[in-house]
Amino acid sequence: MSDTSTPEAPTALPPVKRRNAELVLIVVAVVITMLGIAIAGLNLSGRVPAATWTVGLTFGALAVAAHAAMRFVAPYADPLILPCALFLNGIGVAMIWRLNAVESENIESAGVGMQLVWTALGLIFCFLIIVFLKDPRVLQRYTYISALVALVLLALPALPVIGHEVYGARLWIKIGPVQFQPSEFAKIALVIFLASYLMSKRQVLQIVGKPIKVGRFTLIELPRARDLAPILVGWLIAIGMLVVLRDLGTSLLLFGTFLAMLYVATQRSSWVTLGLVLFGGGATIAYFLFWHVRARVNIWINAFDQEVYEAVGGSQQLVQGIVGMAYGGLFGTGLGAGRPTDIFAADSDFILASIGEELGVTGLLAVLMVLFVLVERGMRVALASTGTFNKLLASGIAFVLVYQTFIVLGGVSRVIPLTGSTTPFMSAGGTALLTSWIMMGILLRISDNARRPAPQAIQDEGATQVIRR
């Protein structure tokens, strides 16, 4: 008797959540943080400090709470994003504690409490975004509002009353006891604006103008003159920040992110070439017109000249950072065994130099690898996302992270002029840490939406179509 029953339609395999893998990686990140504090304490005082448990377990509690929240609010999100961010945050906490311990009379009273407070606030903002921003595409409704917000935030430090200049750069606003850097929040608003604007205008921006040829060979296909407004506005903002606010780091970061997102949207390298030429030309003109630009370049090129080294605001900080990293060698002096506290701003602008001295090239490369894994996961989220806006938004966040890392590392290693920027998740200070976690919240929400399974009815319909074929 033959079996005439119809075969059951195959059921699509459910996406794997991978939250257990995330938990294991988070535990590893917390253990590394606690080991870092313990080793630094042993090298500084010969005993394991109490901060190993107070600071380490507090950070661990925040990390586990974040993981528990992920199981409920974003169970399908990429399992590597949160552990990588927490690892970097933890290394920053351990390094800041180590630097503060040297300056404290009693090692047990060395403080890193505010960095933990900012970490907690950052995680709260991260999960508020995940919970309330169900679909990031709603942000594209606010194209020009986000542009206006970005411009206002960038301009605030230039105001005479609340604008506050620190070490020659006008980056901060100060209202009573509250002081923060608005350009950190401006980069998020700018990425949202660019993602929305480029999504709606990318077909227009892809149109080619007159090509420039040499014989039969085309050197470059320039855009049409009528389509140059976006790149000219971006160029004016970047050069304005360089000249008025004396902020080379944010100028490079915003314009570099703008060019990268423009290329992703249009697939035209001519936009990138034109942007680089405009920025290079503008920076060259600024060099000849403004003394502070010449001073920054002089410190970069002639860092080891005795006169430049001994000058007020000279190259002493840069040279000390380079010498410290060279002294660290391949494996470093060990946490607590070096002298990174001799460097000004060792816990903020020069935290990568501090890590290079005490953990060596090996430790510094390990930190950079985790940073680049985080960038890679951001680009993977962009590829997996549906909708042009989500793709541009996720890739824009990834570009911000990688450009910011390059600007900091390039500055302390003398590849580019020193900019005074902060390393994502690691540098001391609240504004940069808050914005880093806000960007992670957006990225985790996009990732969860991209990996989340379709409704069962849609899955069954798709399976039935496969059987009929």
C-alpha positions as a printed NumPy array, in Angstrom:
array([[  0.   ,   0.   ,   0.   ],
       [  1.599,   3.207,  -1.159],
       [  1.821,   6.256,   0.994],
       [ -0.196,   8.98 ,  -0.757],
       [  0.007,  11.548,   2.022],
       [  1.364,  14.9  ,   0.92 ],
       [  4.715,  15.905,   2.395],
       [  4.692,  18.581,   5.031],
       [  5.931,  21.96 ,   3.987],
       [  9.391,  22.61 ,   5.393],
       [  9.49 ,  25.076,   8.229],
       [ 12.1  ,  27.836,   7.981],
       [ 14.808,  27.533,  10.598],
       [ 14.43 ,  30.244,  13.221],
       [ 17.275,  32.751,  13.469],
       [ 19.746,  31.998,  16.228],
       [ 19.69 ,  34.585,  19.013],
       [ 23.244,  33.87 ,  20.299],
       [ 22.63 ,  35.576,  23.638],
       [ 24.527,  32.852,  25.538],
       [ 27.609,  33.523,  23.386],
       [ 27.193,  37.203,  24.171],
       [ 27.087,  36.424,  27.91 ],
       [ 30.327,  34.42 ,  27.744],
       [ 32.117,  37.273,  25.94 ],
       [ 30.788,  39.815,  28.443],
       [ 32.087,  37.719,  31.352],
       [ 35.508,  37.599,  29.644],
       [ 35.456,  41.397,  29.246],
       [ 34.609,  41.882,  32.95 ],
       [ 37.33 ,  39.435,  34.061],
       [ 39.912,  41.253,  31.919],
       [ 38.862,  44.563,  33.495],
       [ 39.256,  43.154,  37.014],
       [ 42.605,  41.557,  36.147],
       [ 43.839,  44.879,  34.779],
       [ 43.019,  46.679,  38.036],
       [ 44.55 ,  43.85 ,  40.107],
       [ 47.816,  43.777,  38.108],
       [ 48.116,  47.563,  38.238],
       [ 47.6  ,  47.482,  42.005],
       [ 50.22 ,  44.753,  42.461],
       [ 52.779,  46.758,  40.482],
       [ 51.966,  49.994,  42.317],
       [ 51.674,  48.776,  45.907],
       [ 52.522,  45.086,  46.013],
       [ 48.966,  43.968,  46.815],
       [ 45.629,  43.436,  45.094],
       [ 43.637,  46.651,  45.632],
       [ 40.09 ,  46.735,  46.929],
       [ 39.118,  48.45 ,  43.674],
       [ 39.472,  45.056,  41.973],
       [ 36.219,  44.126,  43.687],
       [ 34.491,  47.476,  44.143],
       [ 35.156,  48.894,  40.694],
       [ 35.37 ,  45.533,  38.911],
       [ 32.162,  44.083,  40.317],
       [ 30.272,  47.352,  39.837],
       [ 31.29 ,  47.348,  36.193],
       [ 30.409,  43.647,  36.007],
       [ 26.95 ,  44.305,  37.446],
       [ 26.341,  47.001,  34.807],
       [ 27.514,  44.633,  32.066],
       [ 25.325,  41.727,  33.219],
       [ 22.329,  44.054,  33.57 ],
       [ 22.891,  45.216,  29.988],
       [ 23.014,  41.6  ,  28.805],
       [ 19.825,  40.732,  30.712],
       [ 18.053,  43.681,  29.104],
       [ 19.215,  42.522,  25.659],
       [ 17.412,  39.199,  26.137],
       [ 14.105,  41.069,  26.4  ],
       [ 14.409,  44.217,  24.263],
       [ 16.702,  43.097,  21.405],
       [ 17.074,  39.276,  21.498],
       [ 18.087,  38.992,  17.833],
       [ 20.715,  41.75 ,  17.814],
       [ 24.289,  41.021,  16.779],
       [ 25.946,  39.118,  19.672],
       [ 29.351,  40.796,  19.279],
       [ 28.439,  44.487,  19.423],
       [ 27.678,  44.734,  23.156],
       [ 30.67 ,  42.607,  24.336],
       [ 33.127,  44.586,  22.164],
       [ 31.8  ,  47.905,  23.467],
       [ 31.926,  46.679,  27.076],
       [ 35.463,  45.347,  26.615],
       [ 36.681,  48.738,  25.388],
       [ 34.764,  50.516,  28.155],
       [ 36.274,  48.168,  30.75 ],
       [ 39.843,  48.643,  29.496],
       [ 39.254,  52.39 ,  29.721],
       [ 37.964,  52.083,  33.314],
       [ 40.963,  49.953,  34.362],
       [ 43.449,  52.346,  32.72 ],
       [ 41.834,  55.439,  34.217],
       [ 41.889,  53.839,  37.682],
       [ 45.568,  52.98 ,  37.225],
       [ 46.427,  56.568,  36.235],
       [ 44.418,  58.065,  39.098],
       [ 46.016,  55.656,  41.596],
       [ 49.458,  57.183,  41.012],
       [ 48.191,  60.689,  41.707],
       [ 46.275,  59.59 ,  44.834],
       [ 48.066,  59.568,  48.203],
       [ 46.261,  56.351,  49.137],
       [ 45.875,  53.793,  46.361],
       [ 42.641,  52.544,  47.899],
       [ 41.067,  55.979,  47.538],
       [ 41.924,  56.31 ,  43.842],
       [ 38.715,  57.306,  42.122],
       [ 37.135,  56.166,  38.885],
       [ 33.576,  56.602,  40.125],
       [ 32.51 ,  59.233,  37.605],
       [ 33.578,  57.034,  34.7  ],
       [ 31.342,  54.275,  36.096],
       [ 28.513,  56.786,  36.473],
       [ 28.921,  57.86 ,  32.846],
       [ 29.024,  54.186,  31.826],
       [ 25.741,  53.554,  33.646],
       [ 24.135,  56.633,  32.061],
       [ 25.421,  55.586,  28.643],
       [ 23.906,  52.112,  29.004],
       [ 20.593,  53.636,  30.14 ],
       [ 20.485,  55.891,  27.059],
       [ 21.491,  52.941,  24.884],
       [ 18.56 ,  50.826,  26.055],
       [ 16.094,  53.705,  26.044],
       [ 16.851,  54.044,  22.332],
       [ 16.427,  50.301,  21.789],
       [ 13.089,  50.286,  23.635],
       [ 11.484,  53.428,  22.202],
       [ 13.038,  53.578,  18.718],
       [ 11.219,  50.543,  17.35 ],
       [ 11.947,  51.458,  13.729],
       [ 14.918,  53.805,  13.087],
       [ 13.385,  54.761,   9.749],
       [ 11.105,  57.219,  11.574],
       [ 14.205,  59.407,  11.935],
       [ 14.197,  60.117,   8.21 ],
       [ 11.148,  62.33 ,   8.757],
       [ 13.429,  64.826,  10.483],
       [ 15.971,  65.374,   7.724],
       [ 16.401,  69.116,   8.008],
       [ 15.59 ,  69.262,  11.721],
       [ 18.573,  66.967,  12.397],
       [ 20.726,  69.166,  10.135],
       [ 19.652,  72.261,  12.071],
       [ 20.363,  70.525,  15.394],
       [ 23.846,  69.557,  14.18 ],
       [ 24.633,  73.104,  13.045],
       [ 23.386,  74.64 ,  16.302],
       [ 25.426,  72.185,  18.383],
       [ 28.553,  72.91 ,  16.335],
       [ 28.05 ,  76.658,  16.66 ],
       [ 27.337,  76.767,  20.411],
       [ 31.022,  76.887,  21.504],
       [ 31.531,  80.011,  19.389],
       [ 29.007,  81.989,  21.473],
       [ 30.656,  84.574,  23.75 ],
       [ 28.792,  83.743,  26.971],
       [ 28.589,  79.959,  27.161],
       [ 31.465,  79.083,  24.806],
       [ 34.485,  77.822,  26.716],
       [ 38.035,  77.545,  25.365],
       [ 40.27 ,  74.738,  26.67 ],
       [ 43.942,  74.533,  25.658],
       [ 43.509,  76.683,  22.567],
       [ 40.445,  74.913,  21.137],
       [ 36.932,  76.292,  21.578],
       [ 35.058,  72.982,  21.88 ],
       [ 33.108,  73.254,  25.111],
       [ 30.095,  75.075,  26.467],
       [ 29.836,  75.825,  30.167],
       [ 26.584,  76.662,  31.956],
       [ 27.24 ,  76.985,  35.675],
       [ 28.874,  73.773,  36.912],
       [ 27.807,  71.842,  33.795],
       [ 30.37 ,  71.557,  31.008],
       [ 30.152,  69.377,  27.913],
       [ 31.3  ,  69.121,  24.316],
       [ 28.309,  69.605,  21.962],
       [ 30.184,  68.491,  18.83 ],
       [ 30.03 ,  64.91 ,  20.172],
       [ 26.239,  64.974,  19.906],
       [ 26.409,  66.887,  16.626],
       [ 28.055,  63.947,  14.868],
       [ 25.018,  61.74 ,  15.617],
       [ 22.609,  64.37 ,  14.294],
       [ 24.794,  64.813,  11.216],
       [ 24.84 ,  61.072,  10.465],
       [ 21.025,  60.965,  10.733],
       [ 20.733,  63.944,   8.387],
       [ 23.168,  62.492,   5.843],
       [ 21.452,  59.096,   5.859],
       [ 18.071,  60.712,   5.206],
       [ 19.281,  63.288,   2.673],
       [ 21.413,  60.877,   0.668],
       [ 18.624,  58.305,   0.583],
       [ 16.305,  60.789,  -1.116],
       [ 18.911,  62.44 ,  -3.371],
       [ 21.254,  59.589,  -4.278],
       [ 19.844,  59.085,  -7.785],
       [ 20.407,  62.754,  -8.567],
       [ 23.921,  62.657,  -7.095],
       [ 24.783,  59.62 ,  -9.231],
       [ 24.314,  61.565, -12.464],
       [ 27.647,  62.214, -14.174],
       [ 28.661,  65.575, -15.538],
       [ 31.458,  66.202, -17.988],
       [ 34.325,  63.659, -17.769],
       [ 37.949,  64.816, -17.756],
       [ 39.972,  62.814, -20.288],
       [ 43.581,  62.482, -21.346],
       [ 43.465,  61.079, -24.849],
       [ 41.198,  58.052, -24.742],
       [ 41.514,  57.595, -20.987],
       [ 39.021,  59.059, -18.529],
       [ 40.73 ,  60.439, -15.441],
       [ 37.625,  61.405, -13.483],
       [ 33.918,  61.88 , -14.067],
       [ 32.922,  65.018, -12.194],
       [ 29.394,  65.541, -10.856],
       [ 27.163,  68.141, -12.417],
       [ 27.747,  71.691, -11.183],
       [ 24.142,  71.981,  -9.968],
       [ 24.665,  68.987,  -7.628],
       [ 27.706,  70.387,  -5.823],
       [ 25.75 ,  72.127,  -3.043],
       [ 25.941,  69.275,  -0.465],
       [ 29.695,  68.832,  -0.703],
       [ 30.292,  72.603,  -0.651],
       [ 28.194,  72.952,   2.519],
       [ 30.102,  70.079,   4.139],
       [ 33.391,  71.669,   3.11 ],
       [ 32.418,  75.056,   4.529],
       [ 31.429,  73.479,   7.874],
       [ 34.701,  71.528,   8.076],
       [ 36.906,  74.507,   7.227],
       [ 34.845,  76.746,   9.518],
       [ 35.466,  74.412,  12.455],
       [ 39.165,  74.326,  11.635],
       [ 39.445,  78.131,  11.495],
       [ 36.892,  79.444,  14.003],
       [ 36.805,  76.716,  16.646],
       [ 40.381,  75.48 ,  16.046],
       [ 39.053,  71.917,  16.136],
       [ 40.999,  69.876,  13.602],
       [ 39.775,  66.543,  15.012],
       [ 36.034,  67.157,  14.613],
       [ 36.651,  68.849,  11.267],
       [ 38.405,  65.731,   9.927],
       [ 35.873,  63.383,  11.512],
       [ 32.741,  65.045,  10.168],
       [ 34.053,  65.697,   6.676],
       [ 35.552,  62.197,   6.401],
       [ 32.262,  60.623,   7.496],
       [ 30.4  ,  62.837,   5.023],
       [ 32.593,  61.7  ,   2.11 ],
       [ 32.372,  58.028,   3.104],
       [ 28.568,  58.093,   3.333],
       [ 28.378,  60.006,   0.051],
       [ 30.426,  57.27 ,  -1.61 ],
       [ 28.268,  54.495,  -0.098],
       [ 25.115,  56.22 ,  -1.359],
       [ 26.323,  57.025,  -4.888],
       [ 29.141,  54.512,  -5.57 ],
       [ 31.008,  57.345,  -7.281],
       [ 34.665,  57.846,  -6.382],
       [ 34.632,  61.263,  -8.068],
       [ 32.79 ,  62.689,  -5.046],
       [ 35.551,  61.458,  -2.735],
       [ 38.282,  62.84 ,  -5.005],
       [ 36.563,  66.208,  -5.25 ],
       [ 36.035,  66.327,  -1.474],
       [ 39.673,  65.532,  -0.713],
       [ 40.853,  68.192,  -3.147],
       [ 38.521,  70.78 ,  -1.589],
       [ 39.554,  69.937,   1.976],
       [ 43.257,  69.852,   1.096],
       [ 43.007,  73.207,  -0.685],
       [ 41.049,  74.79 ,   2.15 ],
       [ 43.463,  73.482,   4.782],
       [ 46.42 ,  74.798,   2.772],
       [ 44.884,  78.271,   2.53 ],
       [ 44.102,  78.168,   6.27 ],
       [ 47.745,  77.271,   6.938],
       [ 48.96 ,  80.483,   5.335],
       [ 46.236,  82.703,   6.798],
       [ 45.906,  81.58 ,  10.425],
       [ 48.703,  81.247,  12.98 ],
       [ 47.096,  78.469,  15.036],
       [ 46.962,  76.188,  11.991],
       [ 50.655,  76.888,  11.285],
       [ 51.488,  76.182,  14.942],
       [ 49.715,  72.819,  14.84 ],
       [ 51.533,  71.8  ,  11.656],
       [ 54.88 ,  73.002,  13.058],
       [ 54.426,  70.835,  16.158],
       [ 53.651,  67.871,  13.908],
       [ 56.603,  68.285,  11.5  ],
       [ 59.248,  69.593,  13.912],
       [ 58.191,  67.744,  17.063],
       [ 61.732,  66.795,  18.092],
       [ 63.27 ,  70.244,  17.622],
       [ 64.419,  71.577,  20.997],
       [ 62.844,  74.976,  20.485],
       [ 59.464,  73.507,  19.525],
       [ 59.643,  71.   ,  22.385],
       [ 60.279,  73.658,  25.042],
       [ 57.798,  76.226,  23.728],
       [ 54.547,  76.869,  25.619],
       [ 51.964,  74.64 ,  23.993],
       [ 54.752,  72.953,  22.028],
       [ 55.446,  69.323,  21.212],
       [ 56.335,  68.082,  24.706],
       [ 53.094,  66.125,  25.098],
       [ 53.437,  64.504,  21.674],
       [ 57.096,  63.569,  22.148],
       [ 56.467,  62.113,  25.605],
       [ 53.712,  59.941,  24.187],
       [ 55.93 ,  58.663,  21.368],
       [ 58.842,  57.971,  23.729],
       [ 56.498,  56.194,  26.15 ],
       [ 55.176,  53.883,  23.419],
       [ 58.742,  53.176,  22.271],
       [ 59.721,  52.404,  25.872],
       [ 56.828,  49.919,  26.084],
       [ 58.209,  47.876,  23.229],
       [ 56.502,  44.679,  22.12 ],
       [ 54.877,  43.555,  25.382],
       [ 54.878,  46.745,  27.463],
       [ 56.124,  47.552,  30.923],
       [ 53.042,  46.063,  32.574],
       [ 50.039,  47.876,  34.024],
       [ 51.254,  50.104,  36.834],
       [ 54.939,  49.686,  35.956],
       [ 55.315,  52.464,  33.388],
       [ 55.225,  56.256,  33.631],
       [ 52.291,  57.334,  31.463],
       [ 51.273,  59.887,  34.098],
       [ 54.16 ,  62.052,  32.869],
       [ 52.069,  62.687,  29.743],
       [ 49.494,  65.45 ,  29.918],
       [ 45.919,  64.141,  29.356],
       [ 47.13 ,  60.545,  29.621],
       [ 43.62 ,  59.371,  30.503],
       [ 41.808,  61.144,  27.659],
       [ 43.533,  62.36 ,  24.489],
       [ 46.566,  60.116,  25.052],
       [ 44.968,  56.989,  26.495],
       [ 46.139,  54.938,  23.492],
       [ 49.707,  56.093,  24.16 ],
       [ 49.304,  55.069,  27.817],
       [ 48.09 ,  51.632,  26.731],
       [ 50.949,  51.357,  24.216],
       [ 53.48 ,  52.05 ,  26.963],
       [ 52.166,  49.612,  29.562],
       [ 50.706,  46.883,  27.322],
       [ 53.105,  47.299,  24.425],
       [ 52.415,  46.928,  20.724],
       [ 50.713,  43.592,  21.444],
       [ 48.194,  45.068,  23.866],
       [ 47.585,  48.136,  21.703],
       [ 46.937,  45.959,  18.648],
       [ 44.535,  43.813,  20.683],
       [ 42.541,  46.915,  21.631],
       [ 42.556,  48.14 ,  18.027],
       [ 41.425,  44.723,  16.792],
       [ 38.379,  44.876,  19.081],
       [ 37.639,  48.395,  17.831],
       [ 37.859,  47.209,  14.23 ],
       [ 35.677,  44.159,  14.986],
       [ 33.077,  46.613,  16.282],
       [ 33.373,  48.614,  13.046],
       [ 33.118,  45.401,  11.   ],
       [ 29.942,  44.385,  12.834],
       [ 28.519,  47.824,  12.109],
       [ 29.173,  47.364,   8.395],
       [ 27.698,  43.847,   8.56 ],
       [ 24.563,  45.304,  10.149],
       [ 24.397,  47.78 ,   7.26 ],
       [ 24.635,  44.956,   4.713],
       [ 21.966,  42.876,   6.457],
       [ 19.517,  45.759,   6.872],
       [ 16.532,  46.329,   4.643],
       [ 16.003,  49.852,   3.413],
       [ 18.519,  52.399,   2.211],
       [ 18.127,  54.643,   5.25 ],
       [ 19.046,  51.896,   7.733],
       [ 22.017,  50.875,   5.598],
       [ 23.339,  54.433,   5.436],
       [ 22.699,  55.047,   9.148],
       [ 24.513,  51.874,  10.268],
       [ 27.449,  52.446,   7.907],
       [ 27.653,  56.087,   9.03 ],
       [ 28.004,  55.023,  12.67 ],
       [ 30.708,  52.526,  11.676],
       [ 32.556,  55.242,   9.747],
       [ 32.408,  57.607,  12.76 ],
       [ 34.014,  54.932,  14.968],
       [ 36.803,  54.076,  12.536],
       [ 37.614,  57.692,  11.632],
       [ 37.676,  58.729,  15.285],
       [ 40.063,  55.874,  16.083],
       [ 42.309,  56.773,  13.142],
       [ 42.382,  60.462,  14.109],
       [ 43.395,  59.669,  17.699],
       [ 45.947,  56.987,  16.819],
       [ 47.322,  59.009,  13.908],
       [ 47.763,  62.024,  16.171],
       [ 49.621,  60.263,  19.019],
       [ 51.82 ,  58.349,  16.549],
       [ 52.587,  61.483,  14.452],
       [ 50.994,  60.197,  11.267],
       [ 48.764,  63.279,  11.181],
       [ 48.786,  66.475,  13.286],
       [ 47.651,  66.043,  16.874],
       [ 43.933,  66.804,  17.164],
       [ 42.922,  66.362,  20.81 ],
       [ 40.135,  63.887,  19.989],
       [ 38.969,  61.085,  22.286],
       [ 39.057,  57.317,  21.774],
       [ 35.576,  55.71 ,  21.601],
       [ 34.487,  54.134,  24.941],
       [ 37.944,  54.461,  26.524],
       [ 38.845,  58.092,  27.174],
       [ 37.901,  59.761,  30.446],
       [ 34.939,  62.098,  30.235],
       [ 31.195,  61.865,  29.977],
       [ 30.181,  63.44 ,  26.662],
       [ 32.197,  61.123,  24.418],
       [ 31.172,  58.021,  26.378],
       [ 27.483,  58.943,  26.28 ],
       [ 27.517,  59.502,  22.512],
       [ 29.377,  56.226,  21.935],
       [ 26.677,  54.281,  23.793],
       [ 23.9  ,  56.195,  22.019],
       [ 25.39 ,  55.112,  18.693],
       [ 25.51 ,  51.515,  19.969],
       [ 21.821,  51.758,  20.847],
       [ 20.949,  52.763,  17.288],
       [ 23.182,  50.023,  15.876],
       [ 21.706,  47.331,  18.141],
       [ 18.162,  48.351,  17.221],
       [ 18.918,  48.199,  13.489],
       [ 20.641,  44.828,  13.98 ],
       [ 17.733,  43.351,  15.953],
       [ 15.241,  44.455,  13.298],
       [ 17.399,  43.024,  10.494],
       [ 17.894,  39.625,  12.166],
       [ 14.406,  39.26 ,  13.645],
       [ 12.338,  36.497,  11.939],
       [  9.432,  37.448,   9.725],
       [  5.897,  36.775,  10.98 ],
       [  4.956,  33.09 ,  10.826],
       [  2.327,  33.621,   8.138],
       [  4.941,  35.102,   5.816],
       [  7.341,  32.226,   6.551],
       [  4.633,  29.609,   5.79 ],
       [  3.708,  31.354,   2.555],
       [  7.356,  31.39 ,   1.483],
       [  7.754,  27.708,   2.31 ],
       [  4.618,  26.84 ,   0.293],
       [  5.987,  28.698,  -2.73 ],
       [  9.202,  26.687,  -2.5  ],
       [  7.209,  23.39 ,  -2.519],
       [  5.177,  24.475,  -5.566],
       [  8.347,  25.241,  -7.487]])
